[in-house]
Amino acid sequence: MLKLGVVFGGMSTEHDVSVLSGMSVLKNLDKEKYKIFALYIAENGDWFEYRGNNYDYEIGDKIPELYKIEDVIGYLKNMDCIFPVLHGLYGEDGTIQGLFELIKVPYVGCKVLSSSISMNKAYTKVIFEKAKLNQAQYIHIKKIDDKLIYIDKEFNQNECTKNEIIDIVLKEINFPVFVKPANSGSSVGVTKAKNEKELIDAINNAGMFDKDILVEQGIVGKEVECAVLQVSNEELKTSTVGQILSAEEFYSYNAKYKNNKSLTKIPADISKDIEKRIQEIAEKAFRAVDGRGLARVDFFVENITNKIYINEINTLPGFTSISMYSKLLEADGIPYNKILDILINLAIN
């Protein structure tokens, strides 16, 4: 029986979301096919084995029945395969993937390069530009202590005052804009700004989560998503496109995980031609970052023009049974447990 380690939790701002995803994976794995080891990483970085049989938790719940793992490397080396169900920094950014590479244990999902590139939205945009994928206008700034540094498209860095940053935004983009930490997920630290004061407040807020900050042009349109599943070394499956119907002004962390009025619609309210084009772009984006295993690619479809804008790629998207990634593939006839088997089989082969 294959010894499978499922790793969840982690040290990022998405720790609680990762717990839900990890528990969902544990609940749906075939217990007759895999000998399962549940590995929980606490927010302080300590590793534990979870020995409980309850997989139904709410966001923010504390995990009981944890037993400290002293020799983490030795424990991991005993696995035949590892399924990291970690969102955000130290889990989705190539760091833990590098650990698995060093100890030579097969693992599910994207490798070091694609994980690190896709985690940092500023550098993902550079790859997408090279691939000639249409994106919303943006500027990249760094916030280091009280300093604001503007990074232009040629990577020249210039320290700017707050007013100079405002002038650059007004010149290159326009209000409303979205301000986000480059290395965060689940919309943590993301703010919509409609004027100059809100812009500076949003930059200060994003700077609490990351020194790299993106200011992006707001797109008035549908927010849609496409799942990518690698079913073999050669074949990619791109899913039916789904649509986000946020209960709030935008799809914030609260709207995603705490507001039960937010809905998803599968298939999205778009034409077949637009859906086909989104699927093509999703596959191209996945290959552009050298993806492996799985990803969810997010888009906007502008209301008036139907123009498609790629937003970002998530190499370890939300992975509960009701997350958009799994729901999109289930709509195409691939049930949750089958998704897990495909990913594990790809990793070990």
PEMOMO-V49574 format. One record per pair of residues at least 12 apart in sequence whose ideal C-beta (glycine too) atoms are under 8 Angstrom apart, sorted by the first residue. I is the first residue (numbers start at 0). GAP is how many residues later the second one is. D is the distance in whole Angstrom. If there is no record, write none. Layout:
BEGIN
I|GAP|D, I|GAP|D
END
This chain:
BEGIN
0|32|7, 0|33|7, 0|34|5, 1|31|7, 1|32|5, 1|33|7, 1|78|5, 1|79|6, 1|342|8, 1|346|7, 2|31|8, 2|32|5, 2|34|7, 2|75|7, 2|76|5, 2|77|5, 2|78|8, 3|25|7, 3|30|4, 3|31|7, 3|32|5, 3|33|7, 3|75|7, 3|76|7, 3|77|5, 3|78|8, 3|79|6, 3|340|7, 4|32|5, 4|34|5, 4|70|8, 4|71|7, 4|74|4, 4|76|7, 4|77|5, 4|78|7, 5|16|6, 5|19|6, 5|20|6, 5|23|7, 5|30|6, 5|31|7, 5|32|5, 5|33|7, 5|76|8, 5|77|5, 5|79|6, 6|15|7, 6|32|5, 6|34|7, 6|75|6, 6|76|7, 6|77|5, 6|78|6, 6|79|6, 6|84|8, 6|89|7, 7|13|7, 7|14|2, 7|15|7, 7|17|8, 7|30|8, 7|31|7, 7|32|6, 7|33|7, 7|77|5, 7|78|7, 8|13|7, 8|31|5, 8|32|4, 8|33|6, 8|34|7, 8|54|8, 8|77|7, 9|31|5, 9|33|8, 9|76|4, 9|77|7, 9|78|7, 9|80|6, 9|81|4, 10|30|7, 10|32|6, 10|33|7, 10|34|5, 10|78|7, 10|79|5, 10|80|8, 11|74|8, 11|75|6, 11|76|3, 11|77|4, 11|78|6, 11|79|6, 11|80|8, 11|172|8, 11|173|8, 12|75|6, 12|76|8, 12|171|6, 12|172|8, 12|173|7, 12|175|5, 12|176|8, 12|196|6, 13|73|4, 13|74|4, 13|170|8, 13|171|5, 13|172|5, 13|174|7, 14|28|5, 14|73|8, 15|43|5, 15|44|5, 16|42|7, 16|70|5, 16|169|5, 16|240|7, 16|301|6, 17|67|6, 17|68|5, 17|69|5, 17|70|8, 17|73|7, 18|21|8, 18|38|6, 18|40|8, 18|42|7, 18|44|7, 19|37|7, 19|39|6, 19|298|8, 19|300|5, 20|64|5, 20|66|7, 20|297|6, 20|298|4, 20|299|6, 20|302|7, 21|16|7, 21|18|8, 21|63|4, 21|297|8, 22|32|4, 22|33|7, 22|34|6, 23|31|7, 23|295|6, 23|296|4, 23|297|5, 23|299|8, 23|312|8, 24|58|6, 24|60|5, 24|294|6, 24|315|6, 25|12|6, 25|29|5, 26|28|4, 26|29|8, 26|294|8, 27|293|7, 27|308|5, 27|309|5, 27|312|6, 28|308|7, 28|311|6, 29|307|6, 29|311|7, 32|308|8, 33|310|8, 36|12|7, 36|38|8, 36|42|7, 37|12|4, 37|13|7, 38|30|7, 38|36|8, 39|23|6, 39|26|6, 40|45|7, 40|50|8, 44|45|8, 45|22|7, 46|21|8, 46|22|4, 46|25|5, 46|28|8, 47|18|4, 47|19|6, 47|20|6, 47|21|6, 48|17|7, 48|18|5, 48|20|6, 48|26|8, 49|13|6, 49|15|6, 49|16|6, 50|14|5, 50|15|8, 50|16|6, 51|12|6, 51|13|4, 58|198|5, 58|199|7, 72|30|6, 75|23|8, 75|24|7, 75|27|6, 75|29|6, 76|26|5, 76|28|6, 78|26|6, 79|25|8, 79|26|7, 79|268|7, 80|24|7, 80|25|5, 80|26|7, 80|27|7, 80|263|6, 80|266|5, 80|267|5, 81|18|6, 81|23|6, 81|24|7, 81|25|4, 81|26|7, 82|24|7, 82|25|5, 82|257|8, 82|260|7, 82|261|7, 82|264|8, 83|12|6, 83|13|7, 83|16|8, 83|23|6, 83|24|7, 83|25|6, 83|232|7, 84|231|7, 84|234|6, 85|230|6, 86|98|6, 86|99|7, 86|229|6, 86|231|7, 87|31|8, 87|95|8, 87|96|7, 87|97|5, 87|98|7, 87|100|8, 88|30|7, 88|94|6, 88|95|8, 90|225|7, 91|23|6, 91|26|8, 91|27|6, 91|93|7, 91|222|8, 91|223|6, 91|224|5, 92|22|6, 92|23|5, 92|26|4, 92|27|8, 92|90|7, 93|17|8, 93|18|4, 93|19|7, 93|21|4, 93|22|3, 93|25|7, 96|12|7, 96|13|7, 96|14|6, 96|15|5, 96|18|5, 97|14|5, 105|241|5, 105|242|5, 106|240|6, 107|185|6, 107|186|8, 107|235|5, 107|236|6, 107|238|8, 107|239|5, 108|183|7, 108|184|4, 108|185|6, 108|206|6, 108|207|6, 108|234|7, 108|238|8, 109|179|8, 109|180|8, 109|181|5, 109|182|5, 109|183|6, 109|184|8, 109|185|7, 109|205|4, 109|206|8, 110|179|7, 110|181|5, 112|176|8, 112|177|6, 113|175|5, 113|176|5, 113|177|5, 113|178|6, 113|201|6, 114|200|5, 116|172|5, 116|173|8, 117|171|5, 117|173|8, 117|177|7, 117|194|8, 117|195|5, 117|196|7, 117|197|5, 118|64|6, 118|66|8, 118|196|7, 119|62|5, 119|63|5, 119|92|7, 120|59|7, 120|61|5, 120|62|8, 120|93|6, 120|191|6, 121|18|5, 121|29|8, 121|60|4, 121|90|5, 121|92|6, 122|59|8, 123|165|7, 123|188|6, 123|189|6, 124|13|6, 124|15|8, 124|89|8, 126|161|5, 126|162|6, 127|157|7, 127|160|7, 127|182|6, 129|158|7, 130|153|6, 130|154|7, 130|157|4, 132|148|6, 132|151|7, 132|152|6, 132|155|8, 132|177|5, 133|173|7, 133|174|6, 133|175|6, 133|176|7, 134|174|6, 134|175|6, 134|176|8, 135|80|5, 135|81|4, 135|82|8, 135|83|5, 135|164|7, 135|173|5, 135|175|8, 136|35|6, 136|36|5, 136|79|7, 136|80|4, 137|35|7, 137|76|5, 137|77|6, 137|78|4, 137|79|7, 138|29|6, 138|30|6, 138|33|6, 138|34|7, 138|75|7, 138|76|5, 139|42|8, 139|72|7, 139|73|8, 139|74|6, 140|19|8, 140|24|6, 140|62|7, 140|72|5, 140|74|7, 141|15|8, 141|69|5, 141|70|6, 141|71|7, 142|60|6, 142|61|8, 142|63|8, 142|64|4, 142|68|6, 142|70|6, 143|67|6, 146|12|6, 147|12|5, 147|13|7, 147|14|7, 147|17|5, 147|55|7, 149|14|8, 149|15|7, 149|18|6, 161|38|5, 164|34|8, 164|35|8, 164|38|7, 165|30|5, 165|33|6, 165|34|7, 168|30|6, 168|46|6, 172|42|7, 172|43|8, 172|44|5, 173|43|7, 174|18|7, 174|19|5, 174|20|6, 174|24|8, 174|43|8, 175|16|6, 175|17|6, 175|18|5, 175|42|4, 176|15|8, 176|16|5, 176|22|7, 176|25|8, 176|38|5, 176|39|6, 176|40|6, 176|41|6, 177|12|6, 177|13|7, 177|14|6, 177|15|8, 177|37|8, 177|38|5, 177|40|6, 177|72|7, 178|12|5, 178|13|8, 178|14|6, 178|20|7, 178|23|4, 178|24|6, 178|26|7, 178|27|5, 178|34|7, 178|35|7, 178|36|5, 178|37|8, 179|26|6, 179|33|7, 179|34|5, 179|36|7, 180|25|5, 180|26|8, 180|28|4, 180|29|4, 180|31|7, 180|32|6, 180|33|8, 181|28|6, 181|30|4, 181|31|6, 181|32|6, 182|26|8, 182|27|5, 182|29|6, 183|25|5, 183|26|6, 184|129|7, 185|67|5, 185|70|6, 185|71|7, 185|132|8, 186|63|8, 186|64|6, 186|65|5, 186|66|5, 186|68|8, 186|69|6, 187|21|6, 187|65|5, 188|16|6, 188|17|5, 188|19|7, 188|20|4, 188|21|7, 189|16|8, 189|60|8, 189|62|6, 189|63|8, 190|14|5, 190|15|7, 191|26|7, 191|57|6, 191|58|6, 198|16|7, 202|12|8, 218|81|4, 218|83|6, 218|90|6, 219|82|7, 219|83|5, 219|84|8, 220|79|5, 220|80|5, 220|81|4, 220|82|5, 220|88|8, 221|21|6, 221|46|7, 221|47|7, 221|48|7, 221|78|7, 221|79|5, 221|81|7, 222|20|7, 222|21|4, 222|23|7, 222|28|6, 222|75|7, 222|76|8, 222|77|6, 222|88|8, 223|17|5, 223|18|7, 223|19|5, 223|20|7, 223|44|5, 223|46|7, 223|54|7, 223|74|8, 223|75|5, 223|76|7, 223|77|6, 224|16|7, 224|17|5, 224|18|8, 224|19|7, 224|71|6, 224|72|7, 224|73|5, 224|74|7, 224|99|5, 224|100|8, 224|103|7, 225|12|6, 225|13|6, 225|15|5, 225|16|8, 225|52|5, 225|53|6, 225|56|4, 225|70|7, 225|71|5, 225|73|7, 225|102|7, 226|12|4, 226|67|8, 226|68|8, 226|69|5, 226|90|8, 226|97|7, 226|98|5, 226|101|4, 226|102|5, 227|54|6, 227|55|7, 227|58|5, 227|63|7, 227|66|6, 227|67|5, 227|68|7, 227|69|6, 228|64|8, 228|65|6, 228|100|6, 228|105|7, 228|110|7, 228|113|7, 228|114|8, 229|61|7, 229|62|6, 229|63|5, 229|64|7, 229|116|6, 230|111|6, 230|115|8, 231|114|7, 232|113|8, 235|47|6, 235|50|7, 235|51|8, 236|92|8, 236|95|7, 236|97|8, 237|41|4, 237|42|8, 237|44|5, 237|45|5, 238|40|8, 238|89|4, 238|90|5, 238|92|7, 238|93|5, 239|26|6, 239|27|5, 239|35|7, 239|88|6, 239|91|5, 239|92|6, 240|26|6, 240|27|5, 240|29|7, 240|34|5, 240|37|5, 240|38|7, 240|58|8, 240|87|8, 241|22|6, 241|23|6, 241|24|4, 241|25|7, 241|26|6, 241|82|6, 241|85|7, 241|86|5, 241|89|8, 242|21|7, 242|22|4, 242|23|8, 242|24|8, 242|25|4, 242|26|6, 242|27|8, 243|18|7, 243|20|6, 243|80|8, 244|17|7, 244|18|4, 244|19|7, 244|20|6, 245|16|5, 246|12|5, 246|14|4, 246|15|4, 246|16|8, 247|14|7, 255|62|8, 263|60|6, 263|63|7, 265|61|6, 265|62|6, 265|65|5, 266|64|7, 267|33|8, 269|31|6, 269|36|8, 270|35|8, 273|27|6, 273|32|6, 273|34|7, 276|31|6, 277|21|6, 277|23|8, 277|30|6, 280|16|7, 280|18|7, 280|27|7, 280|29|6, 281|15|4, 284|12|5, 284|25|6, 284|28|5, 285|27|7, 288|24|6, 288|26|8, 290|22|7, 290|24|7, 291|54|8, 292|50|5, 292|53|6, 292|54|7, 293|21|7, 293|22|8, 293|23|7, 293|31|7, 293|45|8, 293|49|6, 294|18|5, 294|19|6, 294|20|5, 294|22|7, 295|17|7, 295|18|5, 295|21|4, 295|22|8, 295|28|7, 295|29|5, 295|32|8, 296|13|7, 296|15|8, 296|16|5, 296|17|8, 297|12|8, 297|13|4, 297|14|5, 297|15|8, 297|16|7, 298|12|6, 320|15|5, 325|13|6
END
